[in-house]
Amino acid sequence: MRNDTKARRRTMVILEVQSGQITAKEGARRLGVSRKTYYEWESRALKALMQALRDEKAGRPPNARTQAETNRLKQRIQELEQQVETAKQSELVRRVLTRYEERLQSRGSSKKNRRCGPR
């Protein structure tokens, strides 16, 4: 028998006992267990039923992310922000070096132009 089928059968017997249609002894016999086991199942079933019927807060349930996952994501964000900052600084250094090289080249070409003229 599948687990769902077993659970459904147990549920039906427990409901029959709870409604007074059969005794707990008869329910245990139908399920092929001791009365002690029957009462344990009945107790678990009733607790689960009560849990399922409790009032819950309206709206979407809270996010199920764990604290560890949240911390890992925060750490990753910090790493990415650092990479972005490093990239910005690298770009700034590239621009400064490019301007510096352009100035050096323009100074060098103006010196050459002065020398190339008549003496």
MARDO-376511 format. One record per residue: x, y, z of N, C-alpha, C in turn; residue number from 0; residue in one letter. Coordinates in Angstrom, 1 decimal, padded with zeros to 4 digits. Layout:
N
VOKE     nu     nv     nw    cau    cav    caw     cu     cv     cw   k r
VOKE      X      Y      Z      X      Y      Z      X      Y      Z NUM A
...
***
This chain:
119
VOKE     nu     nv     nw    cau    cav    caw     cu     cv     cw   k r
VOKE  000.8 -001.2  000.0  000.0  000.0  000.0  000.9  001.3  000.0   0 M
VOKE  000.5  002.3 -000.8  001.3  003.5 -000.8  001.1  004.2  000.5   1 R
VOKE  002.0  005.1  000.9  001.9  005.9  002.1  000.7  006.7  002.2   2 N
VOKE  000.3  007.3  001.0 -000.9  008.2  001.0 -002.1  007.3  001.3   3 D
VOKE -002.2  006.1  000.7 -003.3  005.3  001.0 -003.4  004.8  002.4   4 T
VOKE -002.2  004.5  003.0 -002.2  004.1  004.4 -002.6  005.3  005.3   5 K
VOKE -002.1  006.5  005.0 -002.5  007.6  005.8 -004.0  007.9  005.7   6 A
VOKE -004.5  007.8  004.5 -005.9  008.0  004.3 -006.8  007.0  005.1   7 R
VOKE -006.3  005.8  005.1 -007.1  004.7  005.8 -007.0  005.0  007.3   8 R
VOKE -005.8  005.4  007.8 -005.7  005.7  009.2 -006.6  006.8  009.6   9 R
VOKE -006.6  007.9  008.7 -007.4  009.1  009.0 -008.9  008.7  009.1  10 T
VOKE -009.3  007.9  008.2 -010.8  007.5  008.2 -011.1  006.7  009.4  11 M
VOKE -010.2  005.8  009.9 -010.5  005.1  011.1 -010.5  006.0  012.3  12 V
VOKE -009.6  006.9  012.4 -009.5  007.9  013.5 -010.8  008.7  013.5  13 I
VOKE -011.3  009.2  012.3 -012.5  009.9  012.3 -013.7  009.1  012.7  14 L
VOKE -013.7  007.8  012.4 -014.8  007.0  012.8 -014.8  006.8  014.3  15 E
VOKE -013.6  006.7  014.9 -013.6  006.6  016.4 -014.0  007.9  017.0  16 V
VOKE -013.5  009.0  016.5 -013.8  010.3  017.1 -015.3  010.6  017.0  17 Q
VOKE -016.0  010.1  015.9 -017.4  010.4  015.7 -018.3  009.4  016.5  18 S
VOKE -017.6  008.4  017.1 -018.4  007.4  017.9 -018.9  006.3  017.1  19 G
VOKE -018.6  006.2  015.9 -019.1  005.1  015.1 -018.5  003.7  015.5  20 Q
VOKE -017.2  003.8  015.9 -016.5  002.5  016.3 -015.7  002.9  017.6  21 I
VOKE -015.3  001.9  018.3 -014.4  002.1  019.5 -013.0  002.2  019.1  22 T
VOKE -012.2  002.7  020.0 -010.7  002.7  019.8 -010.2  001.3  019.6  23 A
VOKE -010.7  000.4  020.4 -010.2 -001.0  020.3 -010.5 -001.5  018.9  24 K
VOKE -011.7 -001.2  018.3 -012.1 -001.7  017.0 -011.2 -001.0  015.9  25 E
VOKE -010.9  000.3  016.2 -010.0  001.1  015.2 -008.7  000.5  015.2  26 G
VOKE -008.1  000.1  016.4 -006.8 -000.5  016.4 -006.8 -001.8  015.7  27 A
VOKE -007.9 -002.6  015.9 -008.0 -003.9  015.3 -008.0 -003.7  013.7  28 R
VOKE -008.8 -002.8  013.2 -008.9 -002.6  011.8 -007.5 -002.1  011.2  29 R
VOKE -006.8 -001.4  012.0 -005.5 -000.9  011.5 -004.4 -002.0  011.7  30 L
VOKE -004.7 -003.0  012.5 -003.7 -004.0  012.8 -002.6 -003.6  013.7  31 G
VOKE -002.9 -002.7  014.6 -001.9 -002.2  015.6 -002.5 -002.3  017.0  32 V
VOKE -001.7 -002.1  018.0 -002.1 -002.1  019.4 -002.9 -000.9  019.7  33 S
VOKE -003.7 -000.9  020.8 -004.4  000.3  021.1 -003.5  001.5  021.5  34 R
VOKE -002.3  001.1  022.1 -001.4  002.1  022.4 -000.9  002.8  021.1  35 K
VOKE -000.6  002.1  020.1 -000.1  002.7  018.8 -001.3  003.5  018.2  36 T
VOKE -002.5  002.9  018.3 -003.6  003.7  017.7 -003.7  005.0  018.4  37 Y
VOKE -003.7  005.1  019.8 -003.8  006.3  020.5 -002.7  007.3  020.2  38 Y
VOKE -001.5  006.8  019.9 -000.4  007.6  019.5 -000.7  008.3  018.2  39 E
VOKE -001.2  007.5  017.2 -001.5  008.0  015.9 -002.6  009.0  016.0  40 W
VOKE -003.6  008.7  016.8 -004.7  009.6  017.0 -004.3  011.0  017.5  41 E
VOKE -003.4  010.9  018.5 -002.9  012.1  019.2 -002.1  012.9  018.1  42 S
VOKE -001.2  012.3  017.3 -000.5  013.0  016.3 -001.4  013.6  015.3  43 R
VOKE -002.4  012.9  014.9 -003.4  013.4  013.9 -004.1  014.6  014.4  44 A
VOKE -004.6  014.6  015.7 -005.4  015.7  016.2 -004.5  016.9  016.4  45 L
VOKE -003.2  016.7  016.8 -002.3  017.8  016.9 -002.0  018.5  015.6  46 K
VOKE -001.8  017.6  014.6 -001.6  018.1  013.2 -002.8  018.9  012.7  47 A
VOKE -004.0  018.4  013.0 -005.2  019.1  012.6 -005.4  020.4  013.3  48 L
VOKE -005.1  020.5  014.6 -005.1  021.7  015.3 -004.1  022.7  014.7  49 M
VOKE -002.9  022.2  014.4 -001.9  023.1  013.9 -002.3  023.7  012.5  50 Q
VOKE -002.9  022.8  011.7 -003.3  023.2  010.4 -004.5  024.3  010.4  51 A
VOKE -005.2  024.3  011.5 -006.4  025.2  011.6 -006.1  026.4  012.4  52 L
VOKE -004.9  026.6  012.8 -004.6  027.8  013.6 -004.7  029.1  012.7  53 R
VOKE -005.1  030.2  013.3 -005.1  031.4  012.5 -003.7  031.8  012.2  54 D
VOKE -003.5  032.3  011.0 -002.2  032.8  010.6 -002.3  034.3  010.2  55 E
VOKE -001.2  035.0  010.2 -001.2  036.4  009.8 -001.6  036.4  008.3  56 K
VOKE -002.4  037.5  008.0 -002.8  037.7  006.7 -001.6  038.1  005.8  57 A
VOKE -001.7  037.8  004.5 -000.7  038.3  003.6  000.4  037.2  003.3  58 G
VOKE  001.4  037.6  002.6  002.4  036.7  002.2  003.2  036.2  003.4  59 R
VOKE  003.6  034.9  003.4  004.4  034.4  004.5  005.8  035.1  004.5  60 P
VOKE  006.4  035.1  005.6  007.8  035.7  005.7  008.8  035.0  004.8  61 P
VOKE  009.8  035.7  004.3  010.8  035.1  003.5  011.5  033.9  004.2  62 N
VOKE  011.7  032.8  003.5  012.2  031.6  004.2  013.7  031.6  004.1  63 A
VOKE  014.4  032.7  003.7  015.8  032.7  003.6  016.4  032.5  005.0  64 R
VOKE  017.5  031.8  005.1  018.1  031.6  006.3  019.1  032.7  006.6  65 T
VOKE  019.4  032.9  007.9  020.4  033.9  008.2  021.7  033.7  007.5  66 Q
VOKE  022.1  032.4  007.4  023.4  032.1  006.7  023.4  032.6  005.3  67 A
VOKE  022.3  032.3  004.6  022.1  032.7  003.2  022.1  034.3  003.1  68 E
VOKE  021.4  034.9  004.0  021.4  036.4  004.0  022.8  036.9  004.2  69 T
VOKE  023.6  036.4  005.1  024.9  036.8  005.4  025.8  036.6  004.2  70 N
VOKE  025.6  035.5  003.5  026.4  035.1  002.3  026.1  036.2  001.2  71 R
VOKE  024.9  036.5  001.1  024.5  037.5  000.0  025.0  038.9  000.3  72 L
VOKE  025.0  039.2  001.6  025.6  040.5  002.0  027.1  040.6  001.7  73 K
VOKE  027.8  039.5  002.0  029.2  039.4  001.8  029.5  039.5  000.3  74 Q
VOKE  028.7  038.9 -000.5  028.8  038.9 -002.0  028.6  040.3 -002.5  75 R
VOKE  027.6  041.0 -001.9  027.4  042.4 -002.3  028.6  043.3 -002.0  76 I
VOKE  029.1  043.1 -000.9  030.3  043.9 -000.5  031.5  043.6 -001.5  77 Q
VOKE  031.7  042.3 -001.8  032.7  042.0 -002.8  032.5  042.7 -004.1  78 E
VOKE  031.3  042.6 -004.6  030.9  043.2 -005.9  031.1  044.8 -005.8  79 L
VOKE  030.7  045.4 -004.7  030.9  046.8 -004.6  032.3  047.2 -004.6  80 E
VOKE  033.2  046.4 -004.0  034.6  046.6 -004.0  035.2  046.5 -005.4  81 Q
VOKE  034.7  045.5 -006.2  035.1  045.3 -007.5  034.7  046.5 -008.4  82 Q
VOKE  033.5  047.0 -008.2  033.1  048.2 -008.9  034.0  049.4 -008.6  83 V
VOKE  034.3  049.6 -007.3  035.1  050.7 -006.9  036.5  050.6 -007.5  84 E
VOKE  037.1  049.3 -007.5  038.4  049.1 -008.1  038.4  049.4 -009.6  85 T
VOKE  037.3  049.0 -010.3  037.2  049.3 -011.7  037.1  050.8 -012.0  86 A
VOKE  036.4  051.5 -011.1  036.3  053.0 -011.3  037.7  053.6 -011.1  87 K
VOKE  038.4  053.2 -010.1  039.7  053.7 -009.8  040.7  053.4 -011.0  88 Q
VOKE  040.6  052.1 -011.5  041.4  051.7 -012.6  041.1  052.6 -013.9  89 S
VOKE  039.9  052.9 -014.1  039.5  053.7 -015.3  040.0  055.1 -015.1  90 E
VOKE  040.0  055.7 -013.9  040.5  057.0 -013.6  042.0  057.0 -013.9  91 L
VOKE  042.7  056.0 -013.4  044.2  055.9 -013.6  044.5  055.8 -015.1  92 V
VOKE  043.7  055.0 -015.9  043.9  054.9 -017.3  043.7  056.3 -018.0  93 R
VOKE  042.7  057.0 -017.6  042.5  058.3 -018.2  043.6  059.3 -017.9  94 R
VOKE  044.1  059.3 -016.7  045.2  060.2 -016.3  046.4  059.8 -017.1  95 V
VOKE  046.7  058.5 -017.2  047.9  058.1 -017.9  047.8  058.4 -019.4  96 L
VOKE  046.6  058.3 -020.0  046.4  058.6 -021.4  046.6  060.1 -021.6  97 T
VOKE  046.1  060.9 -020.8  046.3  062.4 -020.9  047.8  062.7 -020.7  98 R
VOKE  048.5  062.1 -019.8  049.9  062.3 -019.6  050.7  061.9 -020.8  99 Y
VOKE  050.4  060.7 -021.4  051.1  060.3 -022.6  050.8  061.2 -023.8 100 E
VOKE  049.6  061.7 -023.9  049.3  062.7 -024.9  050.1  064.0 -024.8 101 E
VOKE  050.2  064.4 -023.6  051.0  065.7 -023.3  052.5  065.4 -023.7 102 R
VOKE  053.0  064.2 -023.2  054.4  063.9 -023.6  054.6  063.9 -025.1 103 L
VOKE  053.6  063.3 -025.8  053.8  063.2 -027.2  053.7  064.6 -027.9 104 Q
VOKE  052.7  065.4 -027.4  052.6  066.7 -028.0  053.8  067.6 -027.7 105 S
VOKE  054.4  067.5 -026.6  055.6  068.2 -026.2  056.8  067.7 -027.1 106 R
VOKE  056.9  066.4 -027.3  057.9  065.9 -028.1  057.8  066.3 -029.6 107 G
VOKE  056.6  066.3 -030.1  056.4  066.7 -031.5  056.6  068.2 -031.6 108 S
VOKE  056.3  069.0 -030.7  056.6  070.5 -030.8  058.1  070.8 -030.7 109 S
VOKE  058.8  070.0 -030.0  060.3  070.2 -029.9  060.9  069.7 -031.3 110 K
VOKE  060.4  068.7 -031.9  060.8  068.2 -033.2  060.6  069.3 -034.2 111 K
VOKE  059.4  069.9 -034.2  059.0  070.9 -035.2  059.9  072.1 -035.1 112 N
VOKE  060.4  072.4 -033.9  061.3  073.6 -033.7  062.6  073.3 -034.4 113 R
VOKE  063.1  072.0 -034.2  064.4  071.6 -034.7  064.4  071.5 -036.3 114 R
VOKE  063.3  071.1 -036.8  063.2  070.8 -038.2  063.2  072.1 -039.1 115 C
VOKE  063.0  073.2 -038.5  063.0  074.5 -039.2  064.4  074.9 -039.7 116 G
VOKE  064.5  076.0 -040.5  065.8  076.5 -041.0  066.7  076.9 -039.8 117 P
VOKE  068.0  076.8 -040.1  069.0  077.1 -039.0  069.6  078.4 -039.3 118 R
***
